[in-house]
Amino acid sequence: MTSERLTLLLHQVRTGQCLATEELLPLVYEELRQLARGMMQGQSGGHTLQPTALVHEAYAKLLGSAVLSVESRAHFFALAALAMRQVLANHARAKRAEKRSVEGGRITLAEVAAAGGEQREVDVLGLDDALTKLASLDARQAKLVELRFFGGLTMEETAGLMNVSVPTLEREWRAAKAFLRAELGRGMAG
């Protein structure tokens, strides 16, 4: 699917054309599933939310929002990733409340939490809290993490979407990862 076709469909969805909504999902479904699989990689064995359910819940959340104003393919997938993050966090909160367990709702955060490339599990709620804290300190760095980690965007796509140079984002990416490693490590120690 071309970016132009997706942008046209998203414009049609925004203007209320129901057929465009029906046509959109089959065109983006496999990419959304790949994104969901990546976000859920390393889930604990007792995790009940599957990638397919994550895609459907995030898609419904995304299209159910009052204003869906999408500028490009990259922007659409960034919004979809953010919706998936919210669905995962809400699911983890519900599971935690249900089980009264600290172990519920873990995902692998290889790029952000792992040092030296090893994968390690991170509490979704801890990650959500760390990103919220990062957003209060540096909104651009938090947006960068959402786009890169959750959205799966390249540094070049992210730079274009954020209208910032790649070298600047690379510096901010290193700083954001260091901040999140420290925050997530603090949560695991306590």
N, C-alpha and C positions, 0 to 999 in steps of 0.2 A: 504494500500500500504506500502510495506517495504521500509526502507531507501536505501537498496541495489538496489531495482528496480528503485527507483527515481534517484539514483546516476548513474546507468547504462544508463537510458534514457537521463539524462542531458549530459553525456559524448557523447552519440550518437548525440544529438542536436549540441553539440560543434563541432563535426567532420562533420557536414553538412548532416546528415541523416534526410531527410524530414519526413519520416514516424514516426520517434521518436517525432518530434514536434507535429504531429497530435495525437499521443498516449499520450503525456504528459498532455495536458490540461484536458482531462476528469479525469485523475488520481489525479490532484491537485486542480481541480476546486472548490470542496466544501470547502476545507480548505482555499483557497484564498477568497471565498465568506464570510466565517466566519471572516476572518481577515478584509475584507473590511467593513462588518457590524459593527465590533467592532470599527474601525477607524471612522465610520460615525455616530455612536451612538450619539444622542443628536443634530444632525444637525438642523439648523433653518428650519422652515417650508417652506421657499421659495427656499431651496436648490434644484438644478435641477439634480445634478449628483447622480445616483443610485449606489448601491453596485455592481450590475452586470456590469454596464458601467465602474466603477472603476476597476474591475477585468480585463475586456477586454483591457482597455487602458494600465494598468500596465503590463499585460502579453505581449502585443504587444511591449511595450517599452523595457521590459526585454529581449525578444527574438530578438528584432530588434537591440540590442546593438552590436557593432562590435565584442566585445570579451565577450562571456558568459562563464566564467570560474568558475564553481560552484564545491565546494569541498564536500558538504554534503547536506542532506535534510534541516538542520537548516540554512545553508548558503543560499540555494535557497529561503527559506521563508524570510530570512533577506533582501535579494536583492529585493524580491517581495514587501516587506513592504516599502523599500526605494523608489521603483518605484511608489507605491501608494501614498506615501508622496509627491513626486514630482508632480504627476498627480493632487492631491488635491490642492497643492499650485498653480500650473499653472491655474487650474480651478478657484480658488478664485481670482487670479490676473485678469483673464479675466472677471469674474463677477464684480469685483470692478471697473475695467475700464469701463465696459458696463454701470453699474448703477451709477458710481461716488459716491458710498456709502461706508461708513465705516462699515456698518453692514453685508456685504456679507462674505461668506466663514467661517462659524464657525463650529467647531467640539468639542466634549466633550473630555476633557483631564483629566479624573478622577484621574488617578494614579499620574500624574505629577503636575497638577495645583491645585488640590483640597486639602484643608487642612482638616484633620479629616474625610476623606472618602466621603464628599459630592461632587456631580458632579456639574461642572460649565462649561459654554461654553468658548472656547478660539478661537480667530481669527487664522485661519490656517496660514496666512501670519506672524502674530506675533510669532507663534510657530516656523515657518520656520526661521525667523530672529533670534529668541532666540537660536535655535539649531546651526545656522551658527556662532553666536557669541560664543557659548560654544565651538564649534569645533576649533575656533581660539585660545581659551584659553587652552582647554584640549580635544584633538581629541579623546582620549580613552573614556572619559565620554560621548561625543556626540555620539560615536559609540554605547556605552552601551545603551543610551536612544533609539536610532533607533532600536536596536535589541530587547530590552525589550518591549518598547511601541508599536512601529510600527510593529515589527516582531512577537510580542507575544511570544518570547522565554522565557523559564524559566531561572532562574539565573544559574543553572547548565549547560544548553545548551549554554548560553552566555559565561560562563567561559571556556567551552571547545572550542568554536569557537574562542574566543579571546586569549586563552592560558594564562589565568590569574586565580588566585585562587578565589573561591567563597567569602571568607571573604574580600578580597581586593575589589572585585566588589560590594559587599554590602556597603562598606564604600563609594565608588565612586558613587553608585546609590543614596545614601542619599545626597551627595554633589551636584550631578547633579540636583536632584529634587529641592533642596533648591535654586540653581542658577536659574532654570527655573521658579520657583514660583516667585522669586524676579523680574526677567525680565518681565514675563507676567503680574505681578501685576503693574509694572511700566508702561507698555503699556496701561493697562486698566485705570490707574489713569490719564494719560495724553491725 
